[in-house]
Amino acid sequence: MERVVITGMGAITPLGNDVETFWTRLVRGDSGISSIDAFDTTRFKVKIAGIVRDFDADTLLGPKEARRMDRFSQFALAAADQALADSRIDLNQINKERLGVYVGSGIGGIQTLMDQQALLSQRGPDRVSPTLVPMMISNMAAALISIRLGALGSSLSPVTACSIGNTAIGEAFYQIQSGRADVLFAGGSDAAITEISLASFTKATALSARNDEPERASRPFDAGRDGFVMAEGAGILVLESLSHALRRKARIHAEVIGYGASSDAYHMVATPSEGHGAYRAMKLALQEAGIKPNQVDVISAHATSTEVGDKSETAAIKNMFGEDAYRIPVTANKSMTGHMFGAAGGVEAIALVKSLQTGIIPPTINQQEKDEDCDLDYVPNVARAANLTVGMSNSFGFGGHNAVIILKKYNE
């Protein structure tokens, strides 16, 4: 079977619109959470989010093309362009029938839908755009990237809620490992900071309402956490068979060695307190990788900053790793980015790759008050240097979708 490596990365995030800016600020412990200014939040209890700033779609994509895309597709295409440039792939020199795209979105073009619904209500059906549906549907990010690349291979848009990024990376890993593809662009994108999304999540009492201290609102594993913070962005990686990468003398960032997926089969949104589904996904990923639990050097946690979710993930890690759970550093990127929904897994995979490359573990910020049920080493508040070879990244989604990937520092 083919070994699978990562040769390109692209990121659009609340911490910056390229990989290096994102990584620098992540390691520094900066928060990307701020007050919402895209619409009037006067009537809303929650007024904060992780917003992508200084993103100029017209400049990056061209004004005509940008107008035909929802924001989530704009993010995805911009991140894919970065990943392509980083990979140094010459599209004229590869077999495009073996080039594919696995990119998903949890919510798709919800802002486009709301804008067009308003037009329908105010000005009638003749004013609704004929591009509403193609702009709105969740597979359009993958489709537009495929068109951009001229990719003729498999195109897939997984919709596994907040585990999309890891699902896409994992399924792409399988596709390349089995010899069905040479190169796959994989990850996720979401842009769901809209009035209706904010209203719904607030009504569900899922969001932090620390409006006066937005930078302190996302606090995974901290006893004072009061919910997650909505965010937006995109994370796209280029996965490639090792043999293909070596033939073109590619720069290799890291290797994908394991993937595990499971279902909680429990509840529409709640997580079982014991974390059985998360445990099974981690176990399957370790089995796929052919390594023992004590060989994992760092865990990138899903860790959204919810009361039940953080406890559940901590319990799953303890069940999986036993006493080693207290030795392995656990980092929570969402403490700084907020929860980017379908984009989270891709962006967090990029952060894990950078950790393996640099030997630096980003902190989990806002660790102020210890929760007795969350008692692992969460790399509190300050980044840490460490000897890293293998890292695990967890992503879990509404409906009980669990996806775990394992990355390894590349050795020839």
N, C-alpha and C positions, 0 to 999 in steps of 0.2 A: 504493500500500500504506500501511497505517496505521503511524504512528510509535508506539512502545510506551514508556510511562514507568512509573516506580515511584512509587506514591502512599501506600504504607503499609508498615510494618515491625514485626515482633514477634520477640523473642528470649528463649529460656530457655537459659542457659549456665552452665558452671562459674565464670564471672566475674560472674554476676549475672542476675537474672530479668526484666530489661527492657533495652531498647536503650541507654538513656543510661548505666545502671550498667555494662553490658558494655563500652561504648565507652570510658568514662572509665578503667576498669581496664586495658583493652587498651592504650590510649595510654600509661598509666603504666608498663606493663611488668610488671604483676602476674601471678603464676602462679595458675592455678585447680586445680593438681594437689595432691592430699592423700592421706592414708592411707585405705584402704577401711574403713568401719565398718558397712556394711550387713550384712555376714556375717563369720564367723570366717575369717581368712586364714592361720591358723597353718600349715596344710599347704601353702600356696602359696609359690612362689618370688617371685612378683610380688605386691605388697601395696598398690599405689597406682593412682589413677585420677583423671580429671577429673570430679568429682561435682557435680551440681546440688544446692545447699544451700538451705535455707529455702523450699522449694517446698511450699505448702499446697494440695493439690488440692481438699480439702473446701471451703475458703474460696473458691477461685477458681471452682470448677465446681459446687459443691453436693455434699454427702456421698453422696446416692443415685446421682447421675450418675457421680461419681468412682469408686465401687465397681465400676461396670460397664466400666471402662476399664483397660487396661494402662497403665503409666507412660509409654510412648512416645506413646500417644494423648492422655494428659493434657497432656504437654508441647506437643504439636501444637495442641491446642484452645486452650490458654492463650496460645500465641504468635499464633495466628490472631485471638483476641479482641483482643490488643494491636494487631495490624496493622489490624484493622477500625477500632478507635478512632482510630488514627493517620491512617488514610485519610480519616476523616470522611464516609464513604459513608453515606447514608441508604438503608437497604435497602428502604424503602417507596417510594423514588423512582426505582429503577432496574429495568430489565427482567431479571428473575431467570432467564429462559430464556437470557440471554447472560452469565450469571454462573456461573463454574465454579471447580473446585478441582483443582490438580495438586500433590499432596503425597505423597511416598513415604517408605518406611522400609526400611533395609537388612536388619534382623533381625526386626522386628516384636515381638510380645509374648512374648519368650522367657522372661521371669520368670513370666508367667502359665502358660505351658506346663510349666515346671519345678515350680511349685507344685501344679498339677493332677496331674502325673505322680506326685508324692509322695503325694497323697491317694489316687490309684488304687492305689498299691503298699501303702499302710498301712491303708486303710479300705475299699477295694473300689470297683467301678464305680458303685455307687449314690451315691457321694459326689462324683463328678466334676461340675463345674458345667456346666449347659447353655449357659452363655455362654462356655465355653472357646474355641470356634472364632472367634466374632465378636470376642472380646477379643484373640486371638492374631494373626489374619491381618493382613498388612502394609498392606492397602488401607483398614483401618478408620480411620486418621487422616484420610484424605481424605474418607471417608464421613461421619464425625462432624462434620467442618467443614462439609460440604455440608448436612447436616441442620440444623446450628446456623444457617447463613446462609439456608436455604431456597433454596440454589443449584440451579437446574434445568438448567444447562448441562453441558458436558462435565466429567466427573470422572475423573481418571487418577492411578494410583499407580505411578510408575516404580520399578523395582527394578534399579538399575545400581550396586549396592554403594555405595562411597564417593563416587561421582559423582552420586548421586541429586539433590541440591539443584540443581546446575547443569543436569542433564537436565530437571528439572521446570521451572526458569526458562526454559530454552531452548525447550522444546516449548510452553510457555505463550506465549512471545514469538512463535513461529510462528503459533499459533492466533489471537492478537490481530492480528498483522501482516496476516494473510490476510483479516481481517474476519469471522471466525467467532465471535468473542466480544468483549465490551466490557471485562470485568473477570475476572481469574483470580487466585486465591490460590495461590502457588507456593512450594515449599520442601521441607523434609524434617525428620524427627524420628527419634531412636533412643534407647533406654534399655537398653543391652545389658551393663551392668556386673553380671554374674551369675557365679555360681561356675563354671558350665560354660563360659561364654565366656572367662573368665579362664584356666581350665585349658587350653582349646584353643589360645588365642593364645600362652600361655606354652610349651606343648609345641612349638609351631611356631617357637619362639625369635624371635618377632616383637616382644616387648614389652621395654621398658626395665625393668631391675631395680634402679634407684637408689632403693631403699626408704628409705634414710636421708636422702636429699635430694630429696624428691618435686618440689619447685619447680624443681629443676635437671635433671629427668629427660628432659623433652622438649626436644631441642636440634637442630632441623633444621639441616643443612649443617655442623654442627660436627664436627670430627674425632673427638670423644669420644662421639658418639651411639651408643646401643646398642639402639635399637628405639623403637617408638611407645608412647604412653600412651593406654589406652582412656579414652573420655569419653562423655558423654551430653548431650542437649539438643535444641533445636528452633530452626529459623530459618524464618520465613514472611514472604514479601513480597507486596504487592498490586501486580499488573501491570495496566495499564489503557491503552486506546488514548488517544492524545493528544487526539483530538477529543472523546471522552467525558469526559476529565479537564477539558478546557477548558470544556465545556458546564456542568459543575457547579462550576466555579471552584475546582478542587482545588489543594492544595499539592503541588508536584511535587518529589520528592527527587532523581531522576536519570533518565536515559534508557537503555534497553537498545538497543544498536545492532548486536550481533553474537552469533552462537552457532555453535559448531562441535563436532561429535561424530565419534568414530572408534573403531575397535577395534584392539587390538594383534594379535589372532589369534596369540597367542604361548604363553601359559601360564595355568594356573588362578589363580596368585597372583603370580608373578614379573613384573617389568617388564623389557623389553629395555633393555640398557645404553645404547643410542644414543637411546632415547626417541622412536622413529619414530612411534608412535601419538599421543603427546602433541604432537609437531611437527605432525602432520596436523590435529589438532583445533584447534590455535592458528592454523594457516594458513587453515582453513575459516572460523574466527570472524572473522579479519581481512578475508577476502574478503567475507563477509556484511556486515560493517560498512562496507566500501568505504573502508578506510583503509590506509595503509602502516605497516610495522612501526615506523618511526621516529616515528610519531604517538602511540605508547603511552607514557604517563608513569609508570606504576607497574604492577607485576605482583603479584597475590596468589597465592602459590605453594601447590600442594597440600601439599608438604613435610611428610611425616609423621614424619620423624626416623629413617628406616631407612637402612641403609648403601647399598643399591642404589637405592632409590627417589629419594633426594635427588640422587644422581649422575646418574641417568637424566633427571630433570627439568631439572637444570642443563644437561646436554648438549642437550636439546630446545630450551631457551631460546636457547642459543648458536647452534644450527642455524637457528632461526627468525629471530633478530634480528641475527646477525652481530656486528659491532663495537658496535652499539647495545646489545647484551646487557650490556656493561660500564657503560653509562651509565644504564640503567633500574633504579631501585630495585626490589628483590624482597623482599617481606615475607612472613613465615610466622606466621600467627595461631596455628597449632597448637603453637607453642612455649609458648604461655600457656594455651590451652584444652585441650590434648590433642586426640585424634582422635575427633570426635563421629560418625563413620561417616556415615550417611545425612543427618544434620543439618549436617554440615560446610559443604557448599556454600551452603546458605541463610544460615547465620550469617556466613560469610566474604563473601558478597555484601553483606550489611548493613554489615559493616566497610568494604568498598570504597566503598559509597555514602557513608558518613560521611567517608571520606578525601577523596572528591571534593567534598563539601560544605564541609569544614573546611580542606583543604589540609594535613592532617597524616597522615603515614604511620606506622602503629604499628611498633614495633621487632620484630625477631626476637631474642628473649632467649636467654641461655645460649650466646652466641658467645664462646668462650674460646680454642679451638685451631683454627687454619685447616686445612682439608682442601684439598689441592692440586687435587683434582678439582671442588671447589665454591668457585670463586674469583670469584663475582659480588658485587655490592653488596647484601647482605642486610639493610641498615639495622640494624647490630648494636647490640643492647642498649638503645638510646635512640631514642625517636620523633623524627621529622624533619619540619620544615615544608617544603613544596614547592609549586610551581605545578602543579596537577593539572587536567587536562581529561578524559583518557581512561585507564581502567584495565581490565586483563585479570585474570580470576580463573580459575585452573586447578583442576579436580577429576578425579581418576583413581580407578578402582575395581578390586577383584579381578575377574578374568576378562578384564581388558584393556579396560574401559569408560573412555573419555576424554570429558570434556565441558568446554568452555571458553566463558565468556561475556565479552562486552565491554560495559562501562558507560561512559557519558559524562555529564559535568556538564551539567545541563539549561540550554539557552538557547532562548528563545522563537523 
